[in-house]
Amino acid sequence: MGMSNWIIGMVEDGTLCPECQGAGTVEVDHYHRQSFDVPYGDIYTTTEECDNCSGEGTIEGEEW
Ligand SMILES: [Zn+2]
């Protein structure tokens, strides 16, 4: 049947956060220019708390 696939993304405590897929953190890319004369620079990534779920990984009280 395959009709149960819709349940993916649902967890016991709520709905899995679509932004971080339940991780509670998201990777954010930062582009750090050297100067105005140099069109490229360092790119680094940091892991930050997900704003969408406040780091919980799930969204409570929301329905699809
Ligand atoms: Zn999230």
N, CA, C, O and the ligand as a Tripos MOL2 file, in Angstrom:
@<TRIPOS>MOLECULE
protein
  257   255    65     0     0
PROTEIN
NO_CHARGES

@<TRIPOS>ATOM
      1 N           0.8290   -1.2040    0.0000 N.3       1 MET1
      2 CA          0.0000    0.0000    0.0000 C.3       1 MET1
      3 C           0.8650    1.2550    0.0000 C.2       1 MET1
      4 O           0.7310    2.1050   -0.8800 O.2       1 MET1
      5 N           1.7550    1.3710    0.9920 N.am      2 GLY2
      6 CA          2.6100    2.5370    1.0810 C.3       2 GLY2
      7 C           1.8850    3.7650    1.5710 C.2       2 GLY2
      8 O           2.3830    4.8800    1.4200 O.2       2 GLY2
      9 N           0.7130    3.5820    2.1570 N.am      3 MET3
     10 CA         -0.0710    4.7300    2.5960 C.3       3 MET3
     11 C           0.3850    5.2870    3.9380 C.2       3 MET3
     12 O          -0.1040    6.3270    4.3790 O.2       3 MET3
     13 N           1.3240    4.5970    4.5880 N.am      4 SER4
     14 CA          1.7500    5.0380    5.9120 C.3       4 SER4
     15 C           2.9710    5.9410    5.8500 C.2       4 SER4
     16 O           3.4860    6.3580    6.8880 O.2       4 SER4
     17 N           3.4310    6.2420    4.6660 N.am      5 ASN5
     18 CA          4.6230    7.0760    4.5460 C.3       5 ASN5
     19 C           4.4300    8.4860    5.0910 C.2       5 ASN5
     20 O           5.4020    9.1430    5.4640 O.2       5 ASN5
     21 N           3.2230    8.9450    5.1400 N.am      6 TRP6
     22 CA          2.9560   10.2990    5.6110 C.3       6 TRP6
     23 C           3.3560   10.5000    7.0610 C.2       6 TRP6
     24 O           3.5760   11.6240    7.5120 O.2       6 TRP6
     25 N           3.4480    9.3910    7.7830 N.am      7 ILE7
     26 CA          3.7110    9.5020    9.2220 C.3       7 ILE7
     27 C           5.1750    9.8590    9.4990 C.2       7 ILE7
     28 O           5.5290   10.2270   10.6190 O.2       7 ILE7
     29 N           6.0140    9.7470    8.4770 N.am      8 ILE8
     30 CA          7.4090   10.1450    8.6500 C.3       8 ILE8
     31 C           7.4750   11.6220    9.0200 C.2       8 ILE8
     32 O           6.8480   12.4580    8.3690 O.2       8 ILE8
     33 N           8.2030   11.9270   10.0230 N.am      9 GLY9
     34 CA          8.2880   13.3060   10.4890 C.3       9 GLY9
     35 C           7.4880   13.5330   11.7560 C.2       9 GLY9
     36 O           7.6260   14.5670   12.4100 O.2       9 GLY9
     37 N           6.6720   12.5930   12.0920 N.am     10 MET10
     38 CA          5.9150   12.7260   13.3320 C.3      10 MET10
     39 C           6.6520   12.0020   14.4520 C.2      10 MET10
     40 O           7.1170   10.8750   14.2800 O.2      10 MET10
     41 N           6.7500   12.6610   15.5890 N.am     11 VAL11
     42 CA          7.3910   12.0400   16.7420 C.3      11 VAL11
     43 C           6.4430   12.1320   17.9260 C.2      11 VAL11
     44 O           5.4060   12.7910   17.8520 O.2      11 VAL11
     45 N           6.7900   11.4900   18.9820 N.am     12 GLU12
     46 CA          5.8780   11.4170   20.1260 C.3      12 GLU12
     47 C           5.5540   12.7870   20.7190 C.2      12 GLU12
     48 O           4.4140   13.0580   21.0950 O.2      12 GLU12
     49 N           6.5550   13.6310   20.7960 N.am     13 ASP13
     50 CA          6.3620   14.9050   21.4920 C.3      13 ASP13
     51 C           5.8160   16.0090   20.6060 C.2      13 ASP13
     52 O           5.5060   17.0950   21.0950 O.2      13 ASP13
     53 N           5.6940   15.7530   19.3260 N.am     14 GLY14
     54 CA          5.1840   16.8100   18.4660 C.3      14 GLY14
     55 C           5.5890   16.5610   17.0310 C.2      14 GLY14
     56 O           5.8100   15.4250   16.6130 O.2      14 GLY14
     57 N           5.6820   17.6340   16.2940 N.am     15 THR15
     58 CA          6.0450   17.5450   14.8990 C.3      15 THR15
     59 C           7.5280   17.8530   14.7400 C.2      15 THR15
     60 O           8.0390   18.8380   15.2740 O.2      15 THR15
     61 N           8.1940   17.0030   14.0050 N.am     16 LEU16
     62 CA          9.6160   17.1990   13.7810 C.3      16 LEU16
     63 C           9.8560   18.5390   13.0890 C.2      16 LEU16
     64 O           9.1920   18.8790   12.1100 O.2      16 LEU16
     65 N          10.8010   19.2770   13.6110 N.am     17 CYS17
     66 CA         11.0850   20.5900   13.0600 C.3      17 CYS17
     67 C          11.6190   20.4720   11.6360 C.2      17 CYS17
     68 O          12.5960   19.7600   11.4020 O.2      17 CYS17
     69 N          10.9960   21.1580   10.6870 N.am     18 PRO18
     70 CA         11.4280   21.0610    9.2920 C.3      18 PRO18
     71 C          12.7480   21.7710    9.0270 C.2      18 PRO18
     72 O          13.4020   21.5160    8.0160 O.2      18 PRO18
     73 N          13.1340   22.6500    9.9220 N.am     19 GLU19
     74 CA         14.3680   23.4150    9.7070 C.3      19 GLU19
     75 C          15.6020   22.6020   10.0520 C.2      19 GLU19
     76 O          16.6050   22.6560    9.3410 O.2      19 GLU19
     77 N          15.5310   21.8530   11.1330 N.am     20 CYS20
     78 CA         16.7140   21.1240   11.5940 C.3      20 CYS20
     79 C          16.4830   19.6160   11.5730 C.2      20 CYS20
     80 O          17.3580   18.8530   11.9820 O.2      20 CYS20
     81 N          15.3210   19.1810   11.1030 N.am     21 GLN21
     82 CA         14.9830   17.7620   11.0420 C.3      21 GLN21
     83 C          15.1310   17.0900   12.4070 C.2      21 GLN21
     84 O          15.5040   15.9210   12.5000 O.2      21 GLN21
     85 N          14.8340   17.8410   13.4510 N.am     22 GLY22
     86 CA         14.8410   17.2520   14.7800 C.3      22 GLY22
     87 C          16.1680   17.3330   15.4990 C.2      22 GLY22
     88 O          16.2800   16.9090   16.6500 O.2      22 GLY22
     89 N          17.1740   17.8730   14.8350 N.am     23 ALA23
     90 CA         18.4970   17.9480   15.4560 C.3      23 ALA23
     91 C          18.5550   19.0220   16.5400 C.2      23 ALA23
     92 O          19.3220   18.9040   17.4950 O.2      23 ALA23
     93 N          17.7530   20.0550   16.3930 N.am     24 GLY24
     94 CA         17.7740   21.1430   17.3610 C.3      24 GLY24
     95 C          18.8300   22.1820   17.0600 C.2      24 GLY24
     96 O          18.8620   23.2510   17.6690 O.2      24 GLY24
     97 N          19.6900   21.8610   16.1190 N.am     25 THR25
     98 CA         20.7230   22.8120   15.7020 C.3      25 THR25
     99 C          20.7630   22.8780   14.1830 C.2      25 THR25
    100 O          20.3790   21.9360   13.4900 O.2      25 THR25
    101 N          21.2280   23.9940   13.6920 N.am     26 VAL26
    102 CA         21.3620   24.1550   12.2520 C.3      26 VAL26
    103 C          22.7740   24.6510   11.9400 C.2      26 VAL26
    104 O          23.3860   25.3550   12.7430 O.2      26 VAL26
    105 N          23.2710   24.2840   10.7930 N.am     27 GLU27
    106 CA         24.5730   24.7800   10.3590 C.3      27 GLU27
    107 C          24.3830   26.0910    9.6000 C.2      27 GLU27
    108 O          23.5610   26.1900    8.6890 O.2      27 GLU27
    109 N          25.1570   27.0830    9.9980 N.am     28 VAL28
    110 CA         25.0430   28.3970    9.3840 C.3      28 VAL28
    111 C          26.3690   28.7370    8.7090 C.2      28 VAL28
    112 O          27.4320   28.7060    9.3280 O.2      28 VAL28
    113 N          26.2740   29.0590    7.4380 N.am     29 ASP29
    114 CA         27.4740   29.4350    6.6900 C.3      29 ASP29
    115 C          27.7840   30.9090    6.8900 C.2      29 ASP29
    116 O          26.8900   31.7540    6.8480 O.2      29 ASP29
    117 N          29.0480   31.2080    7.1050 N.am     30 HIS30
    118 CA         29.4790   32.5870    7.2510 C.3      30 HIS30
    119 C          30.5190   32.8980    6.1800 C.2      30 HIS30
    120 O          31.4570   32.1330    5.9550 O.2      30 HIS30
    121 N          30.3300   34.0110    5.5440 N.am     31 TYR31
    122 CA         31.2740   34.4370    4.5170 C.3      31 TYR31
    123 C          32.0250   35.6450    5.0400 C.2      31 TYR31
    124 O          31.4440   36.7010    5.2920 O.2      31 TYR31
    125 N          33.2970   35.4730    5.1940 N.am     32 HIS32
    126 CA         34.0970   36.4950    5.8440 C.3      32 HIS32
    127 C          35.0640   37.1030    4.8350 C.2      32 HIS32
    128 O          36.1000   36.5260    4.5050 O.2      32 HIS32
    129 N          34.6980   38.2660    4.3640 N.am     33 ARG33
    130 CA         35.5520   38.9170    3.3710 C.3      33 ARG33
    131 C          36.8280   39.4660    3.9960 C.2      33 ARG33
    132 O          36.8460   39.9500    5.1270 O.2      33 ARG33
    133 N          37.8820   39.3690    3.2130 N.am     34 GLN34
    134 CA         39.1670   39.8850    3.6810 C.3      34 GLN34
    135 C          39.1670   41.4100    3.6400 C.2      34 GLN34
    136 O          39.5590   42.0790    4.5960 O.2      34 GLN34
    137 N          38.7150   41.9400    2.5000 N.am     35 SER35
    138 CA         38.6710   43.3900    2.3430 C.3      35 SER35
    139 C          37.8000   43.7090    1.1370 C.2      35 SER35
    140 O          37.3190   42.8040    0.4560 O.2      35 SER35
    141 N          37.6030   44.9600    0.8790 N.am     36 PHE36
    142 CA         36.8010   45.3450   -0.2740 C.3      36 PHE36
    143 C          37.5000   45.0240   -1.5870 C.2      36 PHE36
    144 O          36.8460   44.8730   -2.6190 O.2      36 PHE36
    145 N          38.8190   44.9190   -1.5560 N.am     37 ASP37
    146 CA         39.5810   44.6470   -2.7730 C.3      37 ASP37
    147 C          39.6270   43.1620   -3.1140 C.2      37 ASP37
    148 O          39.9670   42.7850   -4.2350 O.2      37 ASP37
    149 N          39.2930   42.3440   -2.1650 N.am     38 VAL38
    150 CA         39.3560   40.9050   -2.3790 C.3      38 VAL38
    151 C          37.9410   40.3430   -2.3990 C.2      38 VAL38
    152 O          37.2400   40.3670   -1.3860 O.2      38 VAL38
    153 N          37.5260   39.8380   -3.5530 N.am     39 PRO39
    154 CA         36.1460   39.3700   -3.6960 C.3      39 PRO39
    155 C          35.8930   38.0100   -3.0700 C.2      39 PRO39
    156 O          34.7990   37.4620   -3.1980 O.2      39 PRO39
    157 N          36.8720   37.4720   -2.4090 N.am     40 TYR40
    158 CA         36.6570   36.1770   -1.7660 C.3      40 TYR40
    159 C          37.2820   36.2080   -0.3790 C.2      40 TYR40
    160 O          38.0690   37.0990   -0.0590 O.2      40 TYR40
    161 N          36.9410   35.2750    0.3980 N.am     41 GLY41
    162 CA         37.4930   35.2350    1.7450 C.3      41 GLY41
    163 C          37.1980   33.9020    2.3900 C.2      41 GLY41
    164 O          36.8380   32.9370    1.7170 O.2      41 GLY41
    165 N          37.3470   33.8570    3.6520 N.am     42 ASP42
    166 CA         37.1190   32.6170    4.3740 C.3      42 ASP42
    167 C          35.6330   32.3150    4.4680 C.2      42 ASP42
    168 O          34.8060   33.1990    4.6910 O.2      42 ASP42
    169 N          35.3280   31.0610    4.2940 N.am     43 ILE43
    170 CA         33.9670   30.6050    4.5290 C.3      43 ILE43
    171 C          34.0220   29.5910    5.6620 C.2      43 ILE43
    172 O          34.7380   28.5930    5.5900 O.2      43 ILE43
    173 N          33.2760   29.8570    6.6740 N.am     44 TYR44
    174 CA         33.2570   28.8960    7.7660 C.3      44 TYR44
    175 C          31.8220   28.6340    8.2010 C.2      44 TYR44
    176 O          30.9210   29.4450    7.9890 O.2      44 TYR44
    177 N          31.6520   27.4980    8.8010 N.am     45 THR45
    178 CA         30.3180   27.0730    9.2040 C.3      45 THR45
    179 C          30.2790   26.8810   10.7140 C.2      45 THR45
    180 O          31.1790   26.2890   11.3090 O.2      45 THR45
    181 N          29.2260   27.3890   11.3070 N.am     46 THR46
    182 CA         29.0350   27.1610   12.7280 C.3      46 THR46
    183 C          27.7090   26.4400   12.9520 C.2      46 THR46
    184 O          26.7890   26.5150   12.1370 O.2      46 THR46
    185 N          27.6460   25.7650   14.0460 N.am     47 THR47
    186 CA         26.4040   25.1000   14.4170 C.3      47 THR47
    187 C          25.7180   25.9300   15.4890 C.2      47 THR47
    188 O          26.2680   26.1730   16.5630 O.2      47 THR47
    189 N          24.5060   26.3560   15.1700 N.am     48 GLU48
    190 CA         23.7850   27.2270   16.0880 C.3      48 GLU48
    191 C          22.4220   26.6470   16.4220 C.2      48 GLU48
    192 O          21.8790   25.8220   15.6880 O.2      48 GLU48
    193 N          21.8950   27.0850   17.5170 N.am     49 GLU49
    194 CA         20.5790   26.6150   17.9330 C.3      49 GLU49
    195 C          19.5310   27.0070   16.8970 C.2      49 GLU49
    196 O          19.5270   28.1230   16.3770 O.2      49 GLU49
    197 N          18.6620   26.0770   16.6200 N.am     50 CYS50
    198 CA         17.6290   26.3030   15.6140 C.3      50 CYS50
    199 C          16.6020   27.3140   16.1200 C.2      50 CYS50
    200 O          15.9980   27.1240   17.1760 O.2      50 CYS50
    201 N          16.4140   28.3710   15.3680 N.am     51 ASP51
    202 CA         15.4520   29.3930   15.7710 C.3      51 ASP51
    203 C          14.0180   28.8900   15.6680 C.2      51 ASP51
    204 O          13.1420   29.2920   16.4340 O.2      51 ASP51
    205 N          13.8000   28.0110   14.7120 N.am     52 ASN52
    206 CA         12.4380   27.5730   14.4330 C.3      52 ASN52
    207 C          11.8280   26.7750   15.5810 C.2      52 ASN52
    208 O          10.6230   26.8440   15.8240 O.2      52 ASN52
    209 N          12.6650   26.0210   16.2830 N.am     53 CYS53
    210 CA         12.1510   25.1700   17.3570 C.3      53 CYS53
    211 C          12.8350   25.4700   18.6810 C.2      53 CYS53
    212 O          12.6360   24.7520   19.6610 O.2      53 CYS53
    213 N          13.6350   26.5190   18.7160 N.am     54 SER54
    214 CA         14.3500   26.9070   19.9310 C.3      54 SER54
    215 C          15.2330   25.7780   20.4520 C.2      54 SER54
    216 O          15.4300   25.6390   21.6590 O.2      54 SER54
    217 N          15.7570   24.9800   19.5380 N.am     55 GLY55
    218 CA         16.6650   23.9130   19.9160 C.3      55 GLY55
    219 C          15.9850   22.6440   20.4040 C.2      55 GLY55
    220 O          16.6400   21.6810   20.8040 O.2      55 GLY55
    221 N          14.6690   22.6610   20.3620 N.am     56 GLU56
    222 CA         13.9430   21.4910   20.8630 C.3      56 GLU56
    223 C          13.9500   20.3340   19.8570 C.2      56 GLU56
    224 O          13.9320   19.1630   20.2370 O.2      56 GLU56
    225 N          13.9760   20.6820   18.5890 N.am     57 GLY57
    226 CA         13.9510   19.6430   17.5640 C.3      57 GLY57
    227 C          12.5410   19.2680   17.1330 C.2      57 GLY57
    228 O          12.3450   18.6190   16.1050 O.2      57 GLY57
    229 N          11.5700   19.6800   17.9230 N.am     58 THR58
    230 CA         10.1850   19.4170   17.5740 C.3      58 THR58
    231 C           9.3630   20.6880   17.7840 C.2      58 THR58
    232 O           9.7360   21.5770   18.5490 O.2      58 THR58
    233 N           8.2590   20.7420   17.0950 N.am     59 ILE59
    234 CA          7.3530   21.8660   17.2430 C.3      59 ILE59
    235 C           6.0590   21.3500   17.8610 C.2      59 ILE59
    236 O           5.3690   20.5060   17.2880 O.2      59 ILE59
    237 N           5.7560   21.8630   19.0130 N.am     60 GLU60
    238 CA          4.5530   21.3950   19.7010 C.3      60 GLU60
    239 C           3.3460   22.2260   19.3080 C.2      60 GLU60
    240 O           3.4520   23.4220   19.0390 O.2      60 GLU60
    241 N           2.2100   21.5740   19.2790 N.am     61 GLY61
    242 CA          0.9560   22.2800   19.0810 C.3      61 GLY61
    243 C           0.7130   22.7240   17.6490 C.2      61 GLY61
    244 O          -0.1910   23.5150   17.3790 O.2      61 GLY61
    245 N           1.5190   22.2160   16.7380 N.am     62 GLU62
    246 CA          1.2900   22.5770   15.3480 C.3      62 GLU62
    247 C           0.8460   21.3670   14.5670 C.2      62 GLU62
    248 O           1.2880   20.2450   14.8170 O.2      62 GLU62
    249 N          -0.0290   21.6070   13.6260 N.am     63 GLU63
    250 CA         -0.5100   20.5280   12.7990 C.3      63 GLU63
    251 C          -0.0690   20.7450   11.3640 C.2      63 GLU63
    252 O           0.2550   21.8550   10.9430 O.2      63 GLU63
    253 N          -0.0700   19.6520   10.6370 N.am     64 TRP64
    254 CA          0.3560   19.7280    9.2330 C.3      64 TRP64
    255 C          -0.6700   20.4900    8.4230 C.2      64 TRP64
    256 O          -0.4980   20.6640    7.2170 O.2      64 TRP64
    257 ZN         14.5290   23.2000   14.5570 Zn       65 ZN65
@<TRIPOS>BOND
     1     1     2 1
     2     2     3 1
     3     3     4 2
     4     3     5 am
     5     5     6 1
     6     6     7 1
     7     7     8 2
     8     7     9 am
     9     9    10 1
    10    10    11 1
    11    11    12 2
    12    11    13 am
    13    13    14 1
    14    14    15 1
    15    15    16 2
    16    15    17 am
    17    17    18 1
    18    18    19 1
    19    19    20 2
    20    19    21 am
    21    21    22 1
    22    22    23 1
    23    23    24 2
    24    23    25 am
    25    25    26 1
    26    26    27 1
    27    27    28 2
    28    27    29 am
    29    29    30 1
    30    30    31 1
    31    31    32 2
    32    31    33 am
    33    33    34 1
    34    34    35 1
    35    35    36 2
    36    35    37 am
    37    37    38 1
    38    38    39 1
    39    39    40 2
    40    39    41 am
    41    41    42 1
    42    42    43 1
    43    43    44 2
    44    43    45 am
    45    45    46 1
    46    46    47 1
    47    47    48 2
    48    47    49 am
    49    49    50 1
    50    50    51 1
    51    51    52 2
    52    51    53 am
    53    53    54 1
    54    54    55 1
    55    55    56 2
    56    55    57 am
    57    57    58 1
    58    58    59 1
    59    59    60 2
    60    59    61 am
    61    61    62 1
    62    62    63 1
    63    63    64 2
    64    63    65 am
    65    65    66 1
    66    66    67 1
    67    67    68 2
    68    67    69 am
    69    69    70 1
    70    70    71 1
    71    71    72 2
    72    71    73 am
    73    73    74 1
    74    74    75 1
    75    75    76 2
    76    75    77 am
    77    77    78 1
    78    78    79 1
    79    79    80 2
    80    79    81 am
    81    81    82 1
    82    82    83 1
    83    83    84 2
    84    83    85 am
    85    85    86 1
    86    86    87 1
    87    87    88 2
    88    87    89 am
    89    89    90 1
    90    90    91 1
    91    91    92 2
    92    91    93 am
    93    93    94 1
    94    94    95 1
    95    95    96 2
    96    95    97 am
    97    97    98 1
    98    98    99 1
    99    99   100 2
   100    99   101 am
   101   101   102 1
   102   102   103 1
   103   103   104 2
   104   103   105 am
   105   105   106 1
   106   106   107 1
   107   107   108 2
   108   107   109 am
   109   109   110 1
   110   110   111 1
   111   111   112 2
   112   111   113 am
   113   113   114 1
   114   114   115 1
   115   115   116 2
   116   115   117 am
   117   117   118 1
   118   118   119 1
   119   119   120 2
   120   119   121 am
   121   121   122 1
   122   122   123 1
   123   123   124 2
   124   123   125 am
   125   125   126 1
   126   126   127 1
   127   127   128 2
   128   127   129 am
   129   129   130 1
   130   130   131 1
   131   131   132 2
   132   131   133 am
   133   133   134 1
   134   134   135 1
   135   135   136 2
   136   135   137 am
   137   137   138 1
   138   138   139 1
   139   139   140 2
   140   139   141 am
   141   141   142 1
   142   142   143 1
   143   143   144 2
   144   143   145 am
   145   145   146 1
   146   146   147 1
   147   147   148 2
   148   147   149 am
   149   149   150 1
   150   150   151 1
   151   151   152 2
   152   151   153 am
   153   153   154 1
   154   154   155 1
   155   155   156 2
   156   155   157 am
   157   157   158 1
   158   158   159 1
   159   159   160 2
   160   159   161 am
   161   161   162 1
   162   162   163 1
   163   163   164 2
   164   163   165 am
   165   165   166 1
   166   166   167 1
   167   167   168 2
   168   167   169 am
   169   169   170 1
   170   170   171 1
   171   171   172 2
   172   171   173 am
   173   173   174 1
   174   174   175 1
   175   175   176 2
   176   175   177 am
   177   177   178 1
   178   178   179 1
   179   179   180 2
   180   179   181 am
   181   181   182 1
   182   182   183 1
   183   183   184 2
   184   183   185 am
   185   185   186 1
   186   186   187 1
   187   187   188 2
   188   187   189 am
   189   189   190 1
   190   190   191 1
   191   191   192 2
   192   191   193 am
   193   193   194 1
   194   194   195 1
   195   195   196 2
   196   195   197 am
   197   197   198 1
   198   198   199 1
   199   199   200 2
   200   199   201 am
   201   201   202 1
   202   202   203 1
   203   203   204 2
   204   203   205 am
   205   205   206 1
   206   206   207 1
   207   207   208 2
   208   207   209 am
   209   209   210 1
   210   210   211 1
   211   211   212 2
   212   211   213 am
   213   213   214 1
   214   214   215 1
   215   215   216 2
   216   215   217 am
   217   217   218 1
   218   218   219 1
   219   219   220 2
   220   219   221 am
   221   221   222 1
   222   222   223 1
   223   223   224 2
   224   223   225 am
   225   225   226 1
   226   226   227 1
   227   227   228 2
   228   227   229 am
   229   229   230 1
   230   230   231 1
   231   231   232 2
   232   231   233 am
   233   233   234 1
   234   234   235 1
   235   235   236 2
   236   235   237 am
   237   237   238 1
   238   238   239 1
   239   239   240 2
   240   239   241 am
   241   241   242 1
   242   242   243 1
   243   243   244 2
   244   243   245 am
   245   245   246 1
   246   246   247 1
   247   247   248 2
   248   247   249 am
   249   249   250 1
   250   250   251 1
   251   251   252 2
   252   251   253 am
   253   253   254 1
   254   254   255 1
   255   255   256 2
@<TRIPOS>SUBSTRUCTURE
     1 MET1         2 RESIDUE 1 A MET
     2 GLY2         6 RESIDUE 1 A GLY
     3 MET3        10 RESIDUE 1 A MET
     4 SER4        14 RESIDUE 1 A SER
     5 ASN5        18 RESIDUE 1 A ASN
     6 TRP6        22 RESIDUE 1 A TRP
     7 ILE7        26 RESIDUE 1 A ILE
     8 ILE8        30 RESIDUE 1 A ILE
     9 GLY9        34 RESIDUE 1 A GLY
    10 MET10       38 RESIDUE 1 A MET
    11 VAL11       42 RESIDUE 1 A VAL
    12 GLU12       46 RESIDUE 1 A GLU
    13 ASP13       50 RESIDUE 1 A ASP
    14 GLY14       54 RESIDUE 1 A GLY
    15 THR15       58 RESIDUE 1 A THR
    16 LEU16       62 RESIDUE 1 A LEU
    17 CYS17       66 RESIDUE 1 A CYS
    18 PRO18       70 RESIDUE 1 A PRO
    19 GLU19       74 RESIDUE 1 A GLU
    20 CYS20       78 RESIDUE 1 A CYS
    21 GLN21       82 RESIDUE 1 A GLN
    22 GLY22       86 RESIDUE 1 A GLY
    23 ALA23       90 RESIDUE 1 A ALA
    24 GLY24       94 RESIDUE 1 A GLY
    25 THR25       98 RESIDUE 1 A THR
    26 VAL26      102 RESIDUE 1 A VAL
    27 GLU27      106 RESIDUE 1 A GLU
    28 VAL28      110 RESIDUE 1 A VAL
    29 ASP29      114 RESIDUE 1 A ASP
    30 HIS30      118 RESIDUE 1 A HIS
    31 TYR31      122 RESIDUE 1 A TYR
    32 HIS32      126 RESIDUE 1 A HIS
    33 ARG33      130 RESIDUE 1 A ARG
    34 GLN34      134 RESIDUE 1 A GLN
    35 SER35      138 RESIDUE 1 A SER
    36 PHE36      142 RESIDUE 1 A PHE
    37 ASP37      146 RESIDUE 1 A ASP
    38 VAL38      150 RESIDUE 1 A VAL
    39 PRO39      154 RESIDUE 1 A PRO
    40 TYR40      158 RESIDUE 1 A TYR
    41 GLY41      162 RESIDUE 1 A GLY
    42 ASP42      166 RESIDUE 1 A ASP
    43 ILE43      170 RESIDUE 1 A ILE
    44 TYR44      174 RESIDUE 1 A TYR
    45 THR45      178 RESIDUE 1 A THR
    46 THR46      182 RESIDUE 1 A THR
    47 THR47      186 RESIDUE 1 A THR
    48 GLU48      190 RESIDUE 1 A GLU
    49 GLU49      194 RESIDUE 1 A GLU
    50 CYS50      198 RESIDUE 1 A CYS
    51 ASP51      202 RESIDUE 1 A ASP
    52 ASN52      206 RESIDUE 1 A ASN
    53 CYS53      210 RESIDUE 1 A CYS
    54 SER54      214 RESIDUE 1 A SER
    55 GLY55      218 RESIDUE 1 A GLY
    56 GLU56      222 RESIDUE 1 A GLU
    57 GLY57      226 RESIDUE 1 A GLY
    58 THR58      230 RESIDUE 1 A THR
    59 ILE59      234 RESIDUE 1 A ILE
    60 GLU60      238 RESIDUE 1 A GLU
    61 GLY61      242 RESIDUE 1 A GLY
    62 GLU62      246 RESIDUE 1 A GLU
    63 GLU63      250 RESIDUE 1 A GLU
    64 TRP64      254 RESIDUE 1 A TRP
    65 ZN65       257 GROUP 0 **** ****
